[in-house]
Amino acid sequence: MSKMSDELQVIMDFEKDNNYLRKHFKEYQERYGGQYVAVFKEKLIAVDPELNKNIEKIKEQGIDPSFVLIEFIPKVGTIILL
């Protein structure tokens, strides 16, 4: 595989994981609100209220965190001002 196709695959994988998270957002918000969730290959692989601990959980699975979608899930009813 060329470097360009490898990079394109990484982008496509992140897009798939982002779509997966959007699809399951309400469910995850009810279960994991106030925590960081990690999605890899369209699967929830780690949850923790502390980002560093979540990253450690990812590493313990032998996965490079730079290829994992990690998002903070606000608690239900949280208002976010931008």
N, C-alpha and C positions, 0 to 999 in steps of 0.2 A: 504494500500500500504506500502511496505517496504521502508526504507530509501534509499536503493540502487535503487529501481525502481523510486522513486521520483527524485533522482539525475539524473538518466538516462533520465527521461522525460524532465527535465530542459535543459539538453544538446541537446536533440532532438529538443526542441522548439527553442533554439538559432540557431541551424543549419537551421531550416525552415525559421526563420527570416533572417538569413544571405543569404540564397538562394533567398528570396523575394527581399532583398535589391540589390543583384547582378542583378536580372532580371530587376529592375526598376532604376538602377544606372544612366544611361544616362538621362532619363527623370527627375530624381531628381536633377542631376547635372545642367541641364538647368534651372530648376525652383528654386532650393534651394542652388545653389553653394555658398560656403563661410559660410555655416551654419551647425549646428548639426541637424541630423534627428534621430528620435526615432521610432523604429519598434517593435511592440508587437503583437504576434499572427498573423503575416503576414499582418499587417496593419500599415500604417504611423499614429502615434498618436501625435507627437509633432515636431515642427521645430522652431529653434531659433539660432541666431548667437552666443549667449552666452550659454555655457554649463550649468551653474548654473540655468539660467532661463528655459532651456529646462527640467532640472530635476524637477524644481518646477511645470512646466506644467504637467509632468507625475504624480507627487504626487497629484495634484489637481484632477486628474481622478481616484484617489484611487488605483493607481498601484504602486507597489514596484519597484523603478528604477533598483534595482539589478537584476531584471528578464527581463529587456528591453535592446534590442540592440541599442546602441547609437553610431553613427558614424559621423565624420566630413566629409562633402562633399566638395571637393575642387571646386573652380570656373573652368569653362571650360577654357582650355588653360594653367592651372597651371602646372608647372613642379615641381615634387617632387624628391629631391635628397636623396638617402638613403646611 
